[in-house]
């Protein structure tokens, strides 16, 4: 065996190991998403694992159990993680297995990895207390944390020409999460929905103004879901059912929030089991 052949074999073995590490991360931290990924064509699964590995690693810096105690330290770690990807893309290889897998996936599938700069911008917001002041600020945050990942994922979902719409669907999901999780986010010193009175959050008592702000965001989430109703049909057939189920569950969350008079200040907007079953039937 020539030295060149051995080198190629060593690199391929290293990449297989790197992709496997990303897959294990996804299975450990998000088994639902892992098994959904298994529905995709075999040729794109490793790339999905790699994208997940990168963004999950950034999330661990910000919110993981071993996160640095000081916000400036967390931002410095995100900076280093972003530089590692930049270096890997320039050289075509990387020492860190997650970066190595993502660099290879980006090259194999022509993924728009520059979008991860936008993603990291939003992660830096989460390094400290969060107070999003305006809807424009919220849109900028979601463009990084949800839409950017959607634009990367679109080619892997079989819809490269619908990247903007896949991104918009991701924003609909995230906005619904922010509506549902107002109480939990407040307990983490985060307020994502602009205009929510902090006094209401402290007292766990929604005012008319708080209910109106939530109602406005519920209406906006519904508009986003309506505008992306045909996105699942544009994606790979293997993921259409899962995407439709996710849409049904999230729209059911909005229904529940509306039935509660748009009171999410006190929490309790998660779907009970029987409503999850209803969402499955709807899908």
C-alpha positions as CSV (number, residue, x, y, z in Angstrom):
1,X,0.0,0.0,0.0
2,X,1.4,3.4,-1.0
3,X,1.9,6.2,1.5
4,X,-0.8,8.2,-0.4
5,X,-3.3,5.4,-0.2
6,X,-2.6,5.0,3.5
7,X,-3.1,8.7,4.0
8,X,-6.5,8.7,2.2
9,X,-7.6,5.7,4.3
10,X,-6.4,7.3,7.5
11,X,-8.4,10.5,6.6
12,X,-11.5,8.5,5.8
13,X,-11.3,6.6,9.0
14,X,-10.9,9.8,10.9
15,X,-13.9,11.3,9.2
16,X,-16.1,8.3,10.0
17,X,-15.1,8.6,13.6
18,X,-15.8,12.3,13.6
19,X,-19.3,11.8,12.1
20,X,-20.0,9.0,14.6
21,X,-19.1,11.4,17.4
22,X,-21.6,14.0,16.1
23,X,-24.3,11.3,15.8
24,X,-23.7,10.2,19.4
25,X,-24.1,13.8,20.5
26,X,-27.4,14.1,18.7
27,X,-28.7,10.8,20.1
28,X,-27.7,11.7,23.7
29,X,-29.0,15.3,23.7
30,X,-32.0,15.1,21.2
31,X,-33.1,11.5,20.6
32,X,-36.3,12.7,18.8
33,X,-34.3,14.6,16.3
34,X,-31.8,11.8,16.0
35,X,-34.5,9.3,15.0
36,X,-36.1,11.8,12.7
37,X,-32.7,12.2,11.0
38,X,-32.6,8.4,10.4
39,X,-35.6,8.9,8.0
40,X,-33.4,11.0,5.7
41,X,-31.5,9.4,2.8
42,X,-28.4,7.7,4.1
43,X,-26.1,10.1,2.1
44,X,-27.2,13.2,4.0
45,X,-27.5,11.8,7.5
46,X,-23.9,12.4,8.5
47,X,-24.1,16.0,7.4
48,X,-27.1,16.6,9.6
49,X,-25.3,15.0,12.5
50,X,-22.3,17.3,11.8
51,X,-24.5,20.5,11.7
52,X,-26.2,19.4,15.0
53,X,-22.8,18.7,16.6
54,X,-21.6,22.2,15.8
55,X,-24.6,24.1,17.0
56,X,-25.0,21.8,20.1
57,X,-21.5,22.5,21.1
58,X,-22.1,26.2,21.0
59,X,-25.3,25.7,23.0
60,X,-23.3,23.8,25.6
61,X,-21.0,26.8,26.0
62,X,-24.0,29.1,26.6
63,X,-26.3,26.9,28.6
64,X,-24.6,23.6,29.4
65,X,-24.1,22.3,32.9
66,X,-20.3,23.1,32.7
67,X,-20.6,26.5,31.2
68,X,-18.2,29.2,32.4
69,X,-19.5,31.4,35.2
70,X,-18.7,34.7,33.6
71,X,-20.6,35.9,30.4
72,X,-17.3,37.3,28.9
73,X,-15.7,33.8,29.3
74,X,-18.6,32.3,27.4
75,X,-18.4,34.8,24.6
76,X,-14.6,34.1,24.4
77,X,-15.3,30.4,24.1
78,X,-17.9,31.1,21.3
79,X,-15.3,33.2,19.5
80,X,-12.8,30.4,19.7
81,X,-15.3,27.9,18.4
82,X,-16.2,30.1,15.5
83,X,-12.5,30.7,14.7
84,X,-11.9,26.9,14.7
85,X,-14.5,26.5,12.0
86,X,-13.0,29.3,10.0
87,X,-9.6,27.8,10.2
88,X,-10.9,24.4,9.3
89,X,-12.7,25.7,6.2
90,X,-9.6,27.5,5.1
91,X,-7.3,24.4,5.5
92,X,-9.9,21.8,4.6
93,X,-9.2,19.8,7.8
94,X,-9.4,20.3,11.6
95,X,-8.2,18.6,14.8
96,X,-11.5,18.8,16.5
97,X,-13.8,16.0,15.3
98,X,-17.0,18.1,15.2
99,X,-15.2,20.8,13.1
100,X,-13.7,18.1,10.9
101,X,-17.0,16.5,10.2
102,X,-18.7,19.9,9.5
103,X,-16.0,21.0,7.1
104,X,-16.3,17.8,5.2
105,X,-20.1,18.0,5.1
106,X,-20.0,21.5,3.9
107,X,-17.7,20.6,1.0
108,X,-19.7,17.5,0.1
109,X,-23.1,19.1,0.1
110,X,-22.2,22.7,-0.8
111,X,-23.7,23.9,2.5
112,X,-23.9,27.7,3.2
113,X,-21.8,27.5,6.3
114,X,-21.3,31.2,6.4
115,X,-24.8,31.2,8.0
116,X,-23.2,29.9,11.2
117,X,-21.7,33.4,11.7
118,X,-25.3,34.7,12.0
119,X,-26.1,31.8,14.3
120,X,-23.2,32.6,16.6
121,X,-24.3,36.2,16.8
122,X,-27.5,35.1,18.4
123,X,-25.7,32.7,20.8
124,X,-23.7,35.6,22.1
125,X,-26.9,37.4,23.1
126,X,-27.7,34.4,25.3
127,X,-24.4,34.6,27.2
128,X,-25.9,37.2,29.6
129,X,-29.3,38.3,30.8
130,X,-31.6,38.8,27.8
131,X,-34.0,41.7,27.3
132,X,-35.1,42.0,23.7
133,X,-36.5,45.4,23.3
134,X,-38.1,45.6,19.9
135,X,-39.7,43.3,17.3
136,X,-36.8,44.1,15.0
137,X,-34.4,42.9,17.6
138,X,-36.4,39.7,18.0
139,X,-36.4,39.1,14.3
140,X,-32.6,39.6,14.1
141,X,-32.2,37.1,17.0
142,X,-34.4,34.5,15.3
143,X,-32.7,35.0,11.9
144,X,-29.6,33.8,13.6
145,X,-30.8,31.1,16.0
146,X,-33.6,29.6,13.7
147,X,-33.5,30.9,10.2
148,X,-29.8,30.5,9.7
149,X,-29.9,26.8,10.6
150,X,-32.9,26.4,8.3
151,X,-31.0,27.8,5.4
152,X,-28.2,25.4,6.1
153,X,-30.6,22.4,6.4
154,X,-32.7,23.1,3.3
155,X,-30.3,21.3,0.9
156,X,-30.2,18.3,3.3
157,X,-33.9,18.2,3.5
158,X,-34.2,18.0,-0.3
159,X,-35.4,21.6,-0.7
160,X,-32.4,23.6,-1.8
161,X,-34.6,26.0,-3.8
162,X,-36.9,26.6,-0.8
163,X,-34.2,27.7,1.7
164,X,-35.9,30.9,2.6
165,X,-39.2,29.1,3.3
166,X,-37.5,26.4,5.3
167,X,-35.9,29.2,7.3
168,X,-39.3,30.9,7.8
169,X,-40.8,27.7,9.1
170,X,-37.9,27.5,11.6
171,X,-38.8,31.0,12.8
172,X,-42.4,29.9,13.3
173,X,-41.2,27.0,15.5
174,X,-38.9,29.2,17.5
175,X,-41.5,32.0,18.0
176,X,-43.9,29.5,19.2
177,X,-41.3,28.2,21.7
178,X,-40.7,31.8,22.9
179,X,-44.5,32.2,23.5
180,X,-44.8,28.9,25.3
181,X,-41.7,29.3,27.4
182,X,-42.1,32.8,28.7
183,X,-42.2,31.6,32.3
184,X,-39.2,29.3,32.0
185,X,-37.2,31.9,30.1
186,X,-37.9,34.5,32.8
187,X,-36.6,32.1,35.4
188,X,-33.4,32.1,33.4
189,X,-33.3,35.9,33.4
190,X,-34.4,36.1,29.8
191,X,-37.2,38.0,28.1
192,X,-37.4,37.3,24.4
193,X,-40.9,38.8,23.6
194,X,-40.5,42.5,23.5
195,X,-43.0,44.6,25.5
196,X,-43.8,42.1,28.2
197,X,-44.1,44.0,31.5
198,X,-41.5,42.7,33.8
199,X,-43.7,43.5,36.8
200,X,-46.3,41.0,35.5
201,X,-43.5,38.3,35.2
202,X,-42.4,39.0,38.7
203,X,-45.9,38.8,40.1
204,X,-46.9,35.9,37.9
205,X,-50.0,37.9,37.0
206,X,-50.7,38.8,33.4
207,X,-52.1,42.3,32.8
208,X,-54.2,43.2,29.7
209,X,-51.1,44.6,28.1
210,X,-49.2,41.4,28.6
211,X,-52.0,39.3,27.1
212,X,-52.2,41.7,24.1
213,X,-48.5,41.4,23.4
214,X,-48.7,37.6,23.5
215,X,-51.8,37.7,21.3
216,X,-49.9,39.7,18.7
217,X,-47.0,37.2,18.6
218,X,-49.5,34.3,18.4
219,X,-51.1,35.9,15.4
220,X,-47.7,36.4,13.8
221,X,-46.7,32.8,14.4
222,X,-49.9,31.6,12.8
223,X,-49.1,33.8,9.8
224,X,-45.7,32.2,9.5
225,X,-47.2,28.7,9.7
226,X,-49.8,29.6,7.0
227,X,-47.1,31.1,4.7
228,X,-45.1,27.8,4.9
229,X,-47.9,25.3,4.7
230,X,-46.5,23.8,1.5
231,X,-42.9,23.5,2.7
232,X,-43.2,19.8,3.8
233,X,-44.4,18.8,0.4
234,X,-41.3,20.4,-1.1
235,X,-38.9,18.4,1.1
236,X,-37.7,14.8,0.8
237,X,-40.7,12.4,1.1
238,X,-39.0,10.7,4.0
239,X,-39.3,13.7,6.3
240,X,-42.7,15.1,5.2
241,X,-44.7,13.2,7.8
242,X,-42.4,14.3,10.6
243,X,-42.5,17.9,9.5
244,X,-46.3,17.9,9.3
245,X,-46.5,16.4,12.8
246,X,-44.2,19.1,14.2
247,X,-46.4,21.8,12.6
248,X,-49.5,20.2,14.1
249,X,-48.0,20.1,17.5
250,X,-46.8,23.7,17.5
251,X,-50.1,25.0,16.1
252,X,-51.8,23.1,18.9
253,X,-49.6,25.0,21.4
254,X,-50.8,28.2,19.9
255,X,-54.4,27.0,20.2
256,X,-53.8,26.2,23.9
257,X,-52.3,29.6,24.5
258,X,-55.3,31.3,23.0
259,X,-57.7,29.2,25.0
260,X,-55.8,30.3,28.2
261,X,-56.6,33.9,27.3
262,X,-53.0,34.4,26.1
263,X,-51.7,33.9,29.7
264,X,-48.2,32.5,29.5
265,X,-46.9,34.6,32.4
266,X,-47.9,31.9,34.8
267,X,-46.6,29.0,32.6
268,X,-48.5,25.9,31.8
269,X,-48.7,26.3,28.0
270,X,-47.2,22.8,27.4
271,X,-49.5,20.3,25.7
272,X,-51.0,17.6,27.9
273,X,-50.9,14.1,26.5
274,X,-54.4,14.1,25.1
275,X,-53.7,17.2,23.2
276,X,-50.5,15.8,21.8
277,X,-52.7,12.9,20.6
278,X,-55.0,15.3,18.9
279,X,-52.1,16.9,17.2
280,X,-51.0,13.5,15.8
281,X,-54.4,12.9,14.4
282,X,-54.5,16.4,12.9
283,X,-51.1,15.7,11.2
